[in-house]
Amino acid sequence: MMDSYSELVLPFGTQKDLLEQYINASGGLRVGKLMEHLDSLAGSISYKHVLGPGVHMFGTMQERGFFIVTAACPKNNSLGRLDMLLPLFRHNVRDLRLSGHVIHTGKSSMEVVVKIELLGGKEETVLLGRFSMVCRDAFTQKARPVPQLKLSTPEEQALFDMGAAHKERRGVLALRSLDRVPPSTEEVGELHQLYLNYGENSKRNYHTERVWMEDTSLENCILMFPQERNVHSKIFGGYLMRLAYELGFTAATLFSHRHVRFLSLDGLSFSHPVPIGSILRLRSKVALTAVSEKYPALVHTIVEANVVDVATGKELTTNEFRFTWCDDDGEPLARRVVPRTYQDAMECIEAKRAVDMGDEIRRIRELKAKLID
C-alpha cells in the first residue's frame, strides 16, 4: 500500500513569495487552489500504483497503453469527498504537507485517500478526503485491470476494508437516488413542513426572510485554454474543481450576507471530459440552509458545469460539485432558502442527505479522536 505514497510540501513558513500566491482576502488560504493540488496528487498516486514506485516518467499514453481518469459516474453518485477538520491558519503561518496513497483496488478502479497536514510544532491533519480513479486502455477506451494491493499489516487491511465500504456505499446511494426512486416518507414530511412554514401563502416565521432557490443562482462562463490541459489533452479536473469552489463560495457568501468557511466537498460527479477551446458555463445555487449542534449556520451549494455547443447553443453537463459552508461563531441565518418547483424540492432533499452524511462523518471522527486521547 505504501508503494503508492506521494507527498507535496508547501513551505509557507519560510517562503513568503509562495504564501502570497495562496493567501485569500481574509488572511486564510485559497482552499480551491489546494483542492486543485489534491486532485493532481490523486492522479499521480494512481499512476505510481500502476507503474510501480521505481518509475518516474510517464511518457505518452500510446507508449504506456493506458491512462487514468477520475471515474465516470452519473449525477448524485459521488466520486470524491473532502472534509475540513480544522480551519487553515490566518495568523500562525505554518508549512503544509499534502499526501496520500491507494487504499483499495477493484478490477480497474482505485480508491485514493488524501490529506493535508500542518507541519512545524504539533503535526495536525486539517483536511481529509478521497478520490475514485479508474484505469482505461489507451486504444480501446475500455476498463483496464490494475495491480491488486498486497496487504501487509492489520492497519492496511482496515484501510482496504474502508475503501471497500466506500465503494459499497456509493452503490447503495445510487439506488436511493431521487432520479430513480421517490423520497422517503420522512423526507416528504419534512418537505411539507417546509411548505407550511415558508410556502408562498404562509404567515409563519415572519422573522425569517424567505428566498426562493431559483433566486440564488449565479453564473460564470469561461473559455477553456490549453494551459489548463491534463496528459489526455482535456481540461484538468482540479482546475474545474477550483472554479466550482470559488463560484460556490461566492453564492454562499452573497446569500448569507457574511463570510463563510469551507466545511466539506460532499459530492463530485463526472460525466464527460471538457475539451480545450470549449466554453464552460458554471451555474451555482443555494440548495439548503440549516443549523447543527456545532454550527449555527450551514449553507449547501450546488455547482453544475456545462459545456456549451457554440453552433447550436445546446449544453452538455460534465460535472456537478456539492459544497457545504459554515459559520463557526455567528448567529443563525436570518434567511431561509425555499424550493419553489418540484425539481428544486428534490435538490433540497439531496442537499439535506449530503449535509446529514457530513454531520455523521464528523461525529464518528470526533468520537474516534476522543477514544484515542
NORRA-V574857 format. One record per residue. N is the residue number from 1. RES is the residue in one small letter. PSI is psi in whole degrees, -180 to 180 (NA if undefined). NEAR is the number of other C-alpha atoms within 12 Angstrom. Layout:
n = (N & N)
res = (RES & RES)
psi = (PSI & PSI)
near = (NEAR & NEAR)
This chain:
n = (1 & 2 & 3 & 4 & 5 & 6 & 7 & 8 & 9 & 10 & 11 & 12 & 13 & 14 & 15 & 16 & 17 & 18 & 19 & 20 & 21 & 22 & 23 & 24 & 25 & 26 & 27 & 28 & 29 & 30 & 31 & 32 & 33 & 34 & 35 & 36 & 37 & 38 & 39 & 40 & 41 & 42 & 43 & 44 & 45 & 46 & 47 & 48 & 49 & 50 & 51 & 52 & 53 & 54 & 55 & 56 & 57 & 58 & 59 & 60 & 61 & 62 & 63 & 64 & 65 & 66 & 67 & 68 & 69 & 70 & 71 & 72 & 73 & 74 & 75 & 76 & 77 & 78 & 79 & 80 & 81 & 82 & 83 & 84 & 85 & 86 & 87 & 88 & 89 & 90 & 91 & 92 & 93 & 94 & 95 & 96 & 97 & 98 & 99 & 100 & 101 & 102 & 103 & 104 & 105 & 106 & 107 & 108 & 109 & 110 & 111 & 112 & 113 & 114 & 115 & 116 & 117 & 118 & 119 & 120 & 121 & 122 & 123 & 124 & 125 & 126 & 127 & 128 & 129 & 130 & 131 & 132 & 133 & 134 & 135 & 136 & 137 & 138 & 139 & 140 & 141 & 142 & 143 & 144 & 145 & 146 & 147 & 148 & 149 & 150 & 151 & 152 & 153 & 154 & 155 & 156 & 157 & 158 & 159 & 160 & 161 & 162 & 163 & 164 & 165 & 166 & 167 & 168 & 169 & 170 & 171 & 172 & 173 & 174 & 175 & 176 & 177 & 178 & 179 & 180 & 181 & 182 & 183 & 184 & 185 & 186 & 187 & 188 & 189 & 190 & 191 & 192 & 193 & 194 & 195 & 196 & 197 & 198 & 199 & 200 & 201 & 202 & 203 & 204 & 205 & 206 & 207 & 208 & 209 & 210 & 211 & 212 & 213 & 214 & 215 & 216 & 217 & 218 & 219 & 220 & 221 & 222 & 223 & 224 & 225 & 226 & 227 & 228 & 229 & 230 & 231 & 232 & 233 & 234 & 235 & 236 & 237 & 238 & 239 & 240 & 241 & 242 & 243 & 244 & 245 & 246 & 247 & 248 & 249 & 250 & 251 & 252 & 253 & 254 & 255 & 256 & 257 & 258 & 259 & 260 & 261 & 262 & 263 & 264 & 265 & 266 & 267 & 268 & 269 & 270 & 271 & 272 & 273 & 274 & 275 & 276 & 277 & 278 & 279 & 280 & 281 & 282 & 283 & 284 & 285 & 286 & 287 & 288 & 289 & 290 & 291 & 292 & 293 & 294 & 295 & 296 & 297 & 298 & 299 & 300 & 301 & 302 & 303 & 304 & 305 & 306 & 307 & 308 & 309 & 310 & 311 & 312 & 313 & 314 & 315 & 316 & 317 & 318 & 319 & 320 & 321 & 322 & 323 & 324 & 325 & 326 & 327 & 328 & 329 & 330 & 331 & 332 & 333 & 334 & 335 & 336 & 337 & 338 & 339 & 340 & 341 & 342 & 343 & 344 & 345 & 346 & 347 & 348 & 349 & 350 & 351 & 352 & 353 & 354 & 355 & 356 & 357 & 358 & 359 & 360 & 361 & 362 & 363 & 364 & 365 & 366 & 367 & 368 & 369 & 370 & 371 & 372 & 373)
res = (m & m & d & s & y & s & e & l & v & l & p & f & g & t & q & k & d & l & l & e & q & y & i & n & a & s & g & g & l & r & v & g & k & l & m & e & h & l & d & s & l & a & g & s & i & s & y & k & h & v & l & g & p & g & v & h & m & f & g & t & m & q & e & r & g & f & f & i & v & t & a & a & c & p & k & n & n & s & l & g & r & l & d & m & l & l & p & l & f & r & h & n & v & r & d & l & r & l & s & g & h & v & i & h & t & g & k & s & s & m & e & v & v & v & k & i & e & l & l & g & g & k & e & e & t & v & l & l & g & r & f & s & m & v & c & r & d & a & f & t & q & k & a & r & p & v & p & q & l & k & l & s & t & p & e & e & q & a & l & f & d & m & g & a & a & h & k & e & r & r & g & v & l & a & l & r & s & l & d & r & v & p & p & s & t & e & e & v & g & e & l & h & q & l & y & l & n & y & g & e & n & s & k & r & n & y & h & t & e & r & v & w & m & e & d & t & s & l & e & n & c & i & l & m & f & p & q & e & r & n & v & h & s & k & i & f & g & g & y & l & m & r & l & a & y & e & l & g & f & t & a & a & t & l & f & s & h & r & h & v & r & f & l & s & l & d & g & l & s & f & s & h & p & v & p & i & g & s & i & l & r & l & r & s & k & v & a & l & t & a & v & s & e & k & y & p & a & l & v & h & t & i & v & e & a & n & v & v & d & v & a & t & g & k & e & l & t & t & n & e & f & r & f & t & w & c & d & d & d & g & e & p & l & a & r & r & v & v & p & r & t & y & q & d & a & m & e & c & i & e & a & k & r & a & v & d & m & g & d & e & i & r & r & i & r & e & l & k & a & k & l & i & d)
psi = (-38 & -9 & -24 & 0 & 134 & 152 & 159 & 125 & 129 & 104 & 67 & -30 & -26 & -22 & 92 & -32 & -38 & -44 & -37 & -29 & -16 & -10 & 142 & -178 & -22 & 7 & 1 & -159 & 152 & 97 & -31 & -39 & -37 & -36 & -40 & -43 & -40 & -39 & -42 & -41 & -41 & -39 & -43 & -41 & -41 & -44 & -38 & -37 & -44 & -42 & -27 & 150 & -15 & -9 & 128 & -9 & 134 & -39 & -132 & 162 & -37 & -37 & -42 & -30 & 7 & 168 & 161 & 135 & 165 & 132 & 136 & 143 & 160 & 169 & 144 & 12 & 95 & 139 & -7 & 161 & 139 & 132 & 128 & 116 & -33 & 147 & 140 & 150 & 149 & -27 & -48 & 92 & 127 & 161 & 154 & 142 & 123 & 127 & 169 & 174 & 167 & 132 & -14 & 144 & 139 & -155 & -46 & 5 & 159 & 137 & 121 & 126 & 138 & 155 & 160 & 129 & 145 & 131 & 166 & 109 & -143 & 122 & 129 & 138 & 122 & -22 & 139 & 138 & -176 & 153 & 147 & 124 & 156 & 145 & 134 & 148 & 132 & -21 & -38 & -15 & 6 & 166 & 139 & 133 & 146 & 157 & 138 & 149 & 139 & 115 & 129 & -22 & 162 & -32 & -40 & -37 & -39 & -41 & -41 & -44 & -35 & -43 & -40 & -39 & -39 & -43 & -43 & -39 & -38 & -39 & -41 & -44 & -35 & -38 & -27 & -2 & 141 & -9 & -16 & -43 & 156 & 163 & 162 & 167 & -41 & -41 & -38 & -40 & -42 & -38 & -39 & -38 & -37 & -40 & -43 & -38 & -34 & 8 & 173 & -34 & 11 & 141 & 4 & 167 & 46 & -10 & -14 & 126 & 130 & 132 & 123 & 141 & -39 & -24 & -3 & 3 & 137 & 154 & 147 & 128 & 129 & 137 & 133 & 112 & 155 & -19 & -19 & 21 & 159 & -169 & -12 & 9 & 34 & 169 & 133 & 129 & -34 & -34 & -42 & -38 & -41 & -43 & -43 & -41 & -47 & -37 & -39 & -41 & -43 & -44 & -44 & -38 & -46 & -36 & -46 & -14 & 32 & 166 & 128 & 159 & 141 & 131 & -44 & 149 & 106 & -17 & 144 & 117 & 145 & 124 & -42 & 151 & 157 & 117 & 152 & 139 & -7 & 164 & 123 & 125 & 117 & 129 & 133 & 156 & 153 & 120 & -18 & 140 & 138 & 175 & 157 & 177 & -33 & -33 & 123 & -17 & 126 & 136 & 126 & 125 & 148 & 133 & 122 & 134 & 126 & 136 & 130 & 127 & 112 & -37 & -39 & -19 & -2 & 154 & 146 & 121 & 126 & -37 & 154 & 134 & 141 & 123 & 146 & 133 & 155 & 162 & 116 & -42 & 18 & -172 & 160 & 150 & 143 & 5 & 150 & 125 & 137 & 131 & 144 & -28 & 170 & -40 & -43 & -38 & -40 & -37 & -33 & -42 & -44 & -39 & -41 & -40 & -44 & -44 & -42 & -40 & -41 & -42 & -42 & -42 & -43 & -37 & -43 & -43 & -41 & -39 & -43 & -40 & -40 & -39 & -38 & -42 & NA)
near = (36 & 27 & 26 & 36 & 28 & 31 & 26 & 24 & 26 & 28 & 23 & 28 & 23 & 17 & 17 & 16 & 13 & 18 & 25 & 19 & 19 & 30 & 24 & 19 & 12 & 15 & 19 & 26 & 31 & 29 & 37 & 31 & 25 & 36 & 41 & 27 & 34 & 41 & 41 & 38 & 37 & 43 & 43 & 39 & 42 & 46 & 41 & 33 & 40 & 37 & 25 & 23 & 21 & 13 & 17 & 14 & 15 & 24 & 16 & 15 & 22 & 17 & 13 & 20 & 23 & 31 & 40 & 40 & 43 & 38 & 34 & 30 & 27 & 26 & 31 & 38 & 38 & 38 & 43 & 42 & 39 & 39 & 37 & 35 & 28 & 23 & 30 & 33 & 27 & 19 & 14 & 17 & 27 & 28 & 29 & 35 & 31 & 36 & 36 & 38 & 42 & 45 & 43 & 40 & 35 & 27 & 18 & 29 & 37 & 46 & 46 & 51 & 44 & 43 & 38 & 37 & 33 & 30 & 25 & 18 & 13 & 11 & 14 & 24 & 25 & 29 & 34 & 32 & 40 & 43 & 48 & 44 & 46 & 38 & 37 & 31 & 22 & 21 & 15 & 13 & 17 & 16 & 24 & 25 & 21 & 30 & 26 & 23 & 30 & 19 & 20 & 14 & 13 & 12 & 14 & 20 & 18 & 17 & 27 & 30 & 21 & 22 & 31 & 23 & 17 & 30 & 31 & 17 & 18 & 27 & 19 & 15 & 26 & 23 & 18 & 20 & 26 & 26 & 19 & 15 & 13 & 18 & 25 & 17 & 12 & 14 & 22 & 18 & 14 & 20 & 30 & 20 & 17 & 28 & 27 & 17 & 23 & 28 & 26 & 18 & 12 & 17 & 15 & 17 & 19 & 15 & 14 & 19 & 23 & 31 & 27 & 28 & 33 & 26 & 22 & 36 & 28 & 29 & 25 & 24 & 21 & 24 & 23 & 28 & 20 & 19 & 15 & 25 & 23 & 29 & 25 & 24 & 21 & 24 & 32 & 30 & 45 & 35 & 30 & 44 & 41 & 31 & 38 & 44 & 44 & 35 & 36 & 44 & 41 & 34 & 37 & 42 & 30 & 23 & 38 & 35 & 20 & 26 & 26 & 33 & 40 & 40 & 40 & 44 & 44 & 41 & 44 & 43 & 38 & 35 & 28 & 25 & 31 & 38 & 28 & 22 & 21 & 27 & 27 & 35 & 34 & 37 & 34 & 39 & 44 & 46 & 45 & 46 & 43 & 37 & 27 & 22 & 15 & 19 & 25 & 21 & 36 & 47 & 49 & 51 & 52 & 48 & 45 & 41 & 42 & 36 & 34 & 25 & 18 & 15 & 9 & 9 & 13 & 14 & 21 & 26 & 26 & 33 & 42 & 42 & 48 & 51 & 50 & 48 & 44 & 38 & 30 & 23 & 16 & 20 & 18 & 26 & 32 & 23 & 31 & 36 & 40 & 39 & 33 & 24 & 17 & 20 & 17 & 27 & 31 & 31 & 36 & 40 & 37 & 37 & 38 & 34 & 31 & 37 & 37 & 24 & 23 & 32 & 29 & 17 & 24 & 26 & 18 & 14 & 19 & 17 & 13 & 12 & 13 & 10 & 9 & 8 & 7)
